Amino acid sequence: MFQCPACGELMEILTNYHCMSRHSITKKELIEKYGTPKYVSPLMSREVQNWIRESTIITRLDFDVAQAAVRSQLKRG
C-alpha cells in the first residue's frame, strides 16, 4: 500500500485521477510539491493473523456436510 504524501490516503498506487480529484493538481505536480508516496506495510496483530488462518480452513466435516446437503436436494428433485 502507498500513502498519498498530501492527504495520507492509502491506495495501491498513486494515480493521476486521485491527484486531480482530491488535490486539483497532476501527479507530477503533487510529487514535486509533497514528495513521493510512502510505502506502508499493513500490520496485523498475532490474534488477527491466527483468526484469519483458522477461519479460512475448510475442514473435512465442512465438506461432508455440504455434500450431504446437496445429495439430499438431488434426491428430492
CORMO-V398545 format. One record per backbone hydrogen bond with DSSP energy under -1.0 kcal/mol. NH is the residue of the N-H (numbers start at 1). CO is the residue of the C=O. Records with the same first field share a line. If there is no record, write none. Layout:
NH=CO + CO
//
This chain:
2=11
3=38
4=9
8=4
11=2
19=15
20=16
21=17
22=18
23=19
25=19
30=26
31=27
32=28
33=29
34=30
35=31
38=3
40=1
49=45
50=46
51=47
52=48
53=49
54=50
55=51
56=52
63=59
64=60
65=61
66=62
67=63
68=64
69=65
70=66
71=67
72=68
73=69
74=70
75=71
76=72
77=73
//
